[in-house]
Amino acid sequence: MTIIVKIVVALGLLALFAVILIKVFPFILLLLAAVGLWKLYQAMSRPDRPPRNPIDWNQ
């Protein structure tokens, strides 16, 4: 009896965790995508910065 109860409780907790993960996962993906797009936008929107190649002082 107690072993069956423990198994049922463990399965219920696993199912609850899976449901929470499935419900939260799209928001995490959206957050990562938004941060990535913001970084890309910041990198693209500064054309006045000098390029990253090292300056050749021997000219």
C-alpha positions in Angstrom: 0.0 0.0 0.0 2.6 2.6 1.0 4.9 1.6 -1.9 2.0 2.2 -4.3 1.2 5.5 -2.7 4.9 6.6 -3.0 4.9 5.6 -6.7 1.7 7.5 -7.4 3.0 10.6 -5.5 6.3 10.5 -7.4 4.5 10.2 -10.8 2.2 13.1 -9.8 5.1 15.3 -8.9 6.9 14.4 -12.2 3.7 15.2 -14.2 3.4 18.5 -12.4 7.0 19.4 -13.1 6.6 18.4 -16.7 3.5 20.6 -17.1 5.2 23.6 -15.4 8.3 23.1 -17.6 6.1 22.9 -20.8 4.2 26.0 -19.8 7.4 28.0 -18.9 9.6 26.8 -21.7 8.1 29.1 -24.5 8.6 32.1 -22.3 12.3 31.2 -21.8 12.7 30.8 -25.5 11.0 34.1 -26.2 13.3 35.8 -23.6 16.4 34.3 -25.2 15.3 35.3 -28.6 14.5 38.9 -27.5 17.9 39.2 -25.8 19.6 37.9 -28.9 17.8 40.3 -31.2 18.5 43.2 -28.9 22.2 42.4 -28.9 22.2 42.1 -32.7 20.3 45.4 -33.0 22.8 47.1 -30.7 25.7 45.7 -32.8 24.1 46.7 -36.1 23.0 50.2 -35.0 26.5 51.6 -34.4 28.1 52.2 -37.8 30.1 55.1 -36.4 32.3 52.8 -34.3 35.7 52.0 -35.8 36.1 48.4 -37.1 37.7 45.9 -34.7 40.7 45.2 -36.8 44.0 46.3 -35.1 45.5 49.5 -36.3 48.6 49.2 -38.3 51.0 51.8 -36.9 53.8 51.0 -39.4 52.3 52.8 -42.3 
